[in-house]
Amino acid sequence: MSTAASNAMANAPVEIGSIAVPPEFGEALVDLGLASSPSLTGRPLTGGVSSDIWCIDADDGPLCAKRALAKLRVAADWRAPIERNRFEARWMQVANEAVPGSAPAVLGQHPRLGVLAMSYLPAAKHTLWKQALHEGRADPMVARAVGTVLARIHSHSAARPQLAAEFATDAIFFDIRLEPYLLATARRHPDVAPRLEALVQTTQRNALALVHGDVSPKNILIGPNGPVLLDAECAWWGDPAFDIAFCLNHLLLKCVWVPPATSGFLASFDALAQAYLEGVDWEPRDAIDRRAAALLPGLLLARVDGKSPVEYLETEAQRAPVRHVARALLQRPVESLADVAAAWKQELDR
């Protein structure tokens, strides 16, 4: 839900001097035992649409803290409850149980103030995946690592159905994912609205694992020990197909953003999808493959015509192929993620 600018430096300071942090952060860190005084300094991390994010000079060194916003910084009227970062904190804990180091360490979460404190990850050791992709560095091995980590988190949670009670966030997920992405897009494309509405129902019906909800290159740091997933404000006990489709969608969109790297993006798509499906052990692989393949075109169309269009497709010439292939796949669904990739490649070759 945050933009690239915020998550590029999600755990590292921007290059400005320290200034006084907002009082809510100081109060929260004192209450959490992470600071002895509320008068703290730090550096704001710019670009977030869903949270205020700071690198704060705490008693034991720098930490990263974020405070959820009730109204997101987008053109559309998009609101969400601030208690969502309580679920984000818990998602990070579960992810680190499944794959140690796959999320920042949670230092504390203040329910009343909506402030989440987490470990500081230095930029010198962590590359934002979106930045690497923007530079044309599409490494299928990195994509494969992302797919493997995501599958391991889903598998770990699916084997612990008691977690469902801790992530009963159906209303939040609907408000910040299903409605602004799929249903808002349905209003723009009434002829495929029944398909988009059916995707919402399918996604709600298959509650099988812990879902991150925003697995995007802008929320993934590539560190010395592998991928680190950030920004789990959408955490939900639901359909894991959402996460894999959401992430793969971005690799398709990058082909339009950085055309010279298209072959690398498509190879990364294949590597990520294959690694993820190899790790599926909670249901038949072809079942989640089919659901993800059906959902991905809806998410593809949403990133040009939903409430949260990607910022880097700025012209109609860039958006046109996205609409064309997404609408075609919604009208004639395919059976697998590989089929989606093939249809996308055919569109780009036209």
C-alpha positions as CSV (number, residue, x, y, z in Angstrom):
1,M,0.0,0.0,0.0
2,S,3.0,2.3,0.3
3,T,4.7,3.6,-2.8
4,A,8.2,2.8,-4.0
5,A,9.7,5.8,-2.4
6,S,8.6,4.9,1.1
7,N,9.6,1.2,0.9
8,A,12.8,1.8,-1.0
9,M,14.0,3.3,2.3
10,A,11.5,1.5,4.5
11,N,14.2,0.6,7.0
12,A,16.8,3.3,6.1
13,P,16.8,7.0,6.4
14,V,16.4,9.5,3.6
15,E,19.3,11.9,3.2
16,I,18.1,14.8,5.3
17,G,19.0,15.8,8.8
18,S,17.2,14.5,11.9
19,I,14.1,16.5,12.9
20,A,11.6,16.1,15.7
21,V,9.3,13.2,15.3
22,P,5.5,13.6,15.6
23,P,4.4,13.3,19.2
24,E,2.3,10.1,18.6
25,F,5.5,8.3,17.7
26,G,7.4,9.5,20.8
27,E,4.5,8.6,23.1
28,A,4.2,5.2,21.6
29,L,7.9,4.3,21.8
30,V,8.0,5.4,25.5
31,D,4.9,3.2,26.2
32,L,6.6,0.3,24.4
33,G,9.8,0.7,26.4
34,L,11.8,1.6,23.3
35,A,12.6,5.2,24.4
36,S,13.1,6.9,27.7
37,S,11.7,10.3,26.5
38,P,9.0,11.2,23.9
39,S,11.3,14.0,22.6
40,L,12.8,12.0,19.7
41,T,14.4,12.9,16.4
42,G,14.4,11.0,13.2
43,R,14.0,11.2,9.4
44,P,10.6,10.9,7.6
45,L,10.5,8.4,4.9
46,T,8.6,9.9,2.0
47,G,6.1,8.5,-0.5
48,G,3.8,6.3,1.6
49,V,0.1,6.4,0.7
50,S,-1.1,4.4,3.7
51,S,1.1,5.3,6.6
52,D,3.5,7.9,8.1
53,I,6.9,6.1,8.2
54,W,10.0,7.3,10.1
55,C,13.5,6.2,10.9
56,I,13.8,7.2,14.5
57,D,16.9,7.6,16.7
58,A,15.8,5.5,19.7
59,D,17.7,4.7,22.8
60,D,19.3,1.6,21.5
61,G,19.9,2.9,18.0
62,P,17.8,3.5,14.9
63,L,14.5,1.7,14.4
64,C,11.7,2.0,11.8
65,A,8.2,3.0,12.9
66,K,5.0,3.6,11.0
67,R,1.6,4.9,11.9
68,A,-1.4,3.9,9.8
69,L,-3.5,6.6,8.2
70,A,-7.3,6.6,8.3
71,K,-7.5,8.1,4.8
72,L,-5.0,7.0,2.2
73,R,-3.0,9.5,0.1
74,V,-4.6,8.8,-3.2
75,A,-7.0,10.7,-5.5
76,A,-9.9,8.5,-4.8
77,D,-11.7,8.6,-1.4
78,W,-10.1,5.5,0.1
79,R,-10.3,4.9,3.9
80,A,-9.2,2.1,6.1
81,P,-9.2,1.5,9.9
82,I,-5.9,2.3,11.6
83,E,-5.9,-0.9,13.7
84,R,-4.8,-2.7,10.6
85,N,-1.1,-2.4,11.7
86,R,-1.9,-4.7,14.7
87,F,-2.5,-7.4,12.1
88,E,0.6,-6.3,10.2
89,A,2.7,-6.8,13.3
90,R,1.3,-10.3,13.9
91,W,1.8,-11.2,10.2
92,M,5.5,-10.3,10.5
93,Q,5.8,-12.5,13.6
94,V,4.2,-15.5,11.8
95,A,6.3,-14.9,8.7
96,N,9.5,-15.0,10.8
97,E,8.4,-18.2,12.4
98,A,7.9,-19.7,9.0
99,V,11.1,-18.3,7.4
100,P,13.4,-16.5,9.8
101,G,14.4,-13.1,8.4
102,S,11.6,-13.0,5.9
103,A,10.1,-9.9,7.6
104,P,11.5,-7.2,9.8
105,A,11.6,-8.1,13.5
106,V,8.7,-6.6,15.4
107,L,9.9,-4.4,18.3
108,G,6.4,-3.4,19.5
109,Q,3.0,-2.3,18.4
110,H,0.8,0.4,20.1
111,P,-2.9,-0.4,19.5
112,R,-4.3,2.9,20.7
113,L,-1.9,5.1,18.7
114,G,-1.6,2.7,15.7
115,V,2.2,2.8,15.8
116,L,4.3,-0.2,14.7
117,A,8.0,-0.3,15.6
118,M,10.3,-2.7,13.7
119,S,13.9,-3.4,13.2
120,Y,16.1,-1.1,11.1
121,L,17.5,-2.8,7.9
122,P,20.3,-0.7,6.4
123,A,20.0,0.2,2.8
124,A,23.6,-0.6,2.2
125,K,22.7,-4.3,2.6
126,H,19.2,-4.4,1.2
127,T,18.1,-3.6,-2.4
128,L,14.5,-2.7,-3.1
129,W,13.3,-5.2,-5.7
130,K,11.3,-2.6,-7.6
131,Q,14.4,-0.5,-8.0
132,A,16.3,-3.4,-9.4
133,L,13.5,-4.2,-11.8
134,H,13.3,-0.6,-12.9
135,E,17.0,-0.7,-13.8
136,G,16.3,-3.8,-15.9
137,R,18.0,-6.2,-13.4
138,A,15.4,-9.0,-13.6
139,D,17.1,-12.0,-12.0
140,P,15.0,-15.2,-12.2
141,M,16.9,-16.5,-9.2
142,V,15.7,-13.6,-7.1
143,A,12.2,-14.2,-8.3
144,R,12.5,-17.9,-7.5
145,A,13.6,-17.0,-3.9
146,V,10.5,-14.8,-3.5
147,G,8.2,-17.6,-4.7
148,T,9.9,-20.0,-2.3
149,V,9.6,-17.7,0.7
150,L,5.9,-16.9,-0.1
151,A,5.0,-20.6,-0.4
152,R,6.7,-21.4,2.8
153,I,4.8,-18.7,4.7
154,H,1.5,-19.9,3.2
155,S,2.3,-23.5,4.0
156,H,3.4,-22.7,7.6
157,S,0.1,-20.9,8.2
158,A,-2.1,-23.3,6.4
159,A,-0.9,-26.0,8.8
160,R,-2.0,-23.8,11.7
161,P,-5.7,-23.1,11.1
162,Q,-6.0,-21.7,14.6
163,L,-4.3,-18.6,13.2
164,A,-7.6,-17.8,11.4
165,A,-9.1,-16.4,14.6
166,E,-6.2,-13.9,14.9
167,F,-6.7,-12.6,11.4
168,A,-10.4,-12.2,11.1
169,T,-10.0,-9.1,8.9
170,D,-12.5,-9.8,6.2
171,A,-14.0,-6.3,6.4
172,I,-10.5,-4.6,6.3
173,F,-9.4,-6.8,3.4
174,F,-12.6,-6.0,1.5
175,D,-12.2,-2.3,2.1
176,I,-8.5,-2.0,1.1
177,R,-8.2,-4.8,-1.5
178,L,-11.3,-6.4,-3.0
179,E,-13.4,-3.2,-3.3
180,P,-10.8,-0.7,-4.6
181,Y,-9.2,-3.2,-6.9
182,L,-11.9,-5.5,-8.3
183,L,-15.2,-3.9,-7.6
184,A,-14.0,-0.3,-8.5
185,T,-12.7,-1.8,-11.7
186,A,-16.0,-3.5,-12.4
187,R,-17.7,-0.1,-12.3
188,R,-15.4,1.1,-15.0
189,H,-15.9,-2.1,-17.1
190,P,-19.6,-3.1,-16.7
191,D,-19.4,-5.7,-19.5
192,V,-16.9,-7.8,-17.4
193,A,-18.3,-6.8,-14.0
194,P,-19.9,-10.2,-13.4
195,R,-16.5,-11.9,-13.8
196,L,-14.8,-9.4,-11.5
197,E,-17.6,-9.8,-8.9
198,A,-17.2,-13.6,-9.1
199,L,-13.5,-13.2,-8.5
200,V,-14.3,-11.4,-5.2
201,Q,-16.6,-14.2,-4.2
202,T,-14.1,-16.9,-5.0
203,T,-11.3,-15.1,-3.1
204,Q,-13.6,-14.7,-0.1
205,R,-14.6,-18.4,-0.2
206,N,-11.2,-20.0,-0.2
207,A,-9.9,-19.1,3.2
208,L,-6.9,-21.4,3.5
209,A,-3.9,-19.6,4.7
210,L,-2.4,-16.3,6.0
211,V,-2.4,-13.7,3.2
212,H,0.0,-10.7,3.1
213,G,-2.2,-8.8,0.6
214,D,0.5,-6.5,-0.9
215,V,3.3,-8.8,-2.2
216,S,4.8,-6.3,-4.6
217,P,8.3,-5.5,-5.7
218,K,8.0,-2.2,-3.9
219,N,7.5,-4.1,-0.7
220,I,10.3,-6.6,-1.1
221,L,13.9,-6.0,0.0
222,I,16.6,-8.3,-1.4
223,G,19.0,-8.8,1.5
224,P,22.1,-10.9,2.2
225,N,19.9,-13.7,3.5
226,G,17.1,-13.6,0.9
227,P,13.9,-11.6,0.4
228,V,12.4,-9.6,3.2
229,L,8.7,-8.8,2.9
230,L,7.4,-5.4,4.1
231,D,4.1,-3.6,4.5
232,A,1.6,-6.3,5.5
233,E,-1.2,-3.9,6.4
234,C,-3.6,-6.0,4.4
235,A,-2.9,-9.2,6.4
236,W,-5.9,-11.6,6.2
237,W,-6.8,-15.2,6.7
238,G,-8.0,-16.0,3.2
239,D,-7.1,-17.2,-0.3
240,P,-3.3,-17.5,-0.8
241,A,-3.9,-17.3,-4.6
242,F,-4.3,-13.6,-4.0
243,D,-0.7,-13.1,-2.9
244,I,0.9,-15.0,-5.8
245,A,-1.4,-13.4,-8.4
246,F,-0.8,-9.9,-6.9
247,C,3.0,-10.4,-7.1
248,L,3.2,-11.9,-10.6
249,N,1.0,-9.1,-11.9
250,H,3.8,-6.6,-11.3
251,L,6.2,-8.6,-13.3
252,L,3.8,-8.3,-16.3
253,L,3.4,-4.6,-15.8
254,K,7.1,-4.1,-15.7
255,C,7.3,-5.2,-19.3
256,V,5.4,-2.1,-20.3
257,W,7.5,0.1,-18.0
258,V,10.9,-1.2,-19.0
259,P,10.4,-2.9,-22.4
260,P,14.1,-3.7,-23.0
261,A,14.0,-6.0,-20.0
262,T,10.9,-7.9,-21.0
263,S,12.6,-11.3,-21.5
264,G,14.0,-11.0,-18.0
265,F,10.6,-10.1,-16.5
266,L,8.9,-13.0,-18.2
267,A,11.7,-15.4,-17.1
268,S,11.2,-14.1,-13.6
269,F,7.5,-14.6,-13.8
270,D,8.0,-18.2,-14.8
271,A,10.6,-18.8,-12.0
272,L,8.5,-17.2,-9.3
273,A,5.3,-19.1,-10.3
274,Q,7.2,-22.4,-10.6
275,A,9.0,-22.0,-7.2
276,Y,5.7,-21.1,-5.5
277,L,3.7,-23.9,-7.0
278,E,6.5,-26.4,-6.0
279,G,5.9,-25.3,-2.4
280,V,2.1,-25.7,-2.4
281,D,1.3,-28.6,0.0
282,W,-2.0,-27.5,1.5
283,E,-4.2,-28.1,-1.5
284,P,-3.8,-29.5,-5.0
285,R,-1.4,-27.4,-7.0
286,D,-3.6,-27.2,-10.1
287,A,-6.4,-25.8,-7.9
288,I,-4.5,-22.7,-6.7
289,D,-2.8,-22.4,-10.1
290,R,-6.3,-22.1,-11.7
291,R,-7.6,-19.6,-9.1
292,A,-4.5,-17.4,-9.4
293,A,-4.7,-17.5,-13.2
294,A,-8.4,-16.4,-13.0
295,L,-7.6,-13.6,-10.5
296,L,-4.5,-12.2,-12.2
297,P,-6.3,-10.5,-15.2
298,G,-8.6,-8.8,-12.7
299,L,-5.7,-7.4,-10.8
300,L,-4.0,-6.5,-14.1
301,L,-6.9,-4.4,-15.2
302,A,-7.2,-2.9,-11.7
303,R,-3.7,-1.4,-11.9
304,V,-4.9,0.8,-14.8
305,D,-8.6,1.3,-13.9
306,G,-9.0,0.7,-10.2
307,K,-8.6,3.0,-7.3
308,S,-4.8,2.4,-7.1
309,P,-3.4,2.5,-10.6
310,V,0.4,2.0,-10.9
311,E,2.1,5.4,-11.2
312,Y,4.5,4.4,-13.9
313,L,2.0,3.7,-16.7
314,E,1.5,7.3,-17.6
315,T,0.1,7.1,-21.2
316,E,-2.8,5.5,-22.9
317,A,-0.3,3.8,-25.2
318,Q,1.1,2.0,-22.1
319,R,-2.3,1.2,-20.6
320,A,-3.9,0.0,-23.8
321,P,-2.2,-3.5,-24.0
322,V,-2.9,-4.0,-20.3
323,R,-6.6,-3.4,-20.8
324,H,-6.7,-5.5,-24.0
325,V,-5.1,-8.7,-22.6
326,A,-6.8,-8.4,-19.1
327,R,-10.3,-8.0,-20.6
328,A,-9.7,-10.9,-23.0
329,L,-8.6,-13.2,-20.2
330,L,-11.5,-12.1,-18.0
331,Q,-13.9,-13.0,-20.9
332,R,-12.1,-16.2,-21.7
333,P,-10.4,-17.5,-18.5
334,V,-7.4,-19.8,-18.8
335,E,-6.3,-22.7,-16.7
336,S,-2.9,-21.8,-15.4
337,L,-0.4,-19.0,-14.7
338,A,1.7,-20.2,-17.6
339,D,-1.3,-19.6,-19.9
340,V,-1.6,-16.0,-18.6
341,A,2.1,-15.4,-19.3
342,A,1.7,-16.9,-22.8
343,A,-1.3,-14.6,-23.5
344,W,0.7,-11.6,-22.2
345,K,3.7,-12.4,-24.4
346,Q,1.4,-12.8,-27.4
347,E,0.0,-9.3,-26.7
348,L,3.5,-7.8,-26.4
349,D,4.5,-9.4,-29.7
350,R,1.6,-7.9,-31.7
